[in-house]
Amino acid sequence: MQILLLILGSMLILATPLVALLPGPGGMFTFAAGLALILRNSPWARRRFARVMRRYPRTSALVDRVLRRASAKRRRLRG
């Protein structure tokens, strides 16, 4: 099941440029859904994602909020 979800997430990310050509914000949601599927099912992707987010903290706050991650809630409560 995990492999199928990883494949689906990859397909959603690869389909993002095609969906982005359509009017509306569909590309953004397609990319976010694909990224969420990959991050939930791949430890390697999670570690890589965490490394990138530590390097770019401003972007990480936005991504955490969009993905509704628990770390975003902790940061907001901290101050």
Secondary structure by P-SEA (a helix, b strand, c coil): caaaaaaaaaaaaaaaaaaaacccaaaaaaaaaaaaaaaaccaaaaaaaaaaaaacaaaaaaaaaaaccaaaaaaaaac
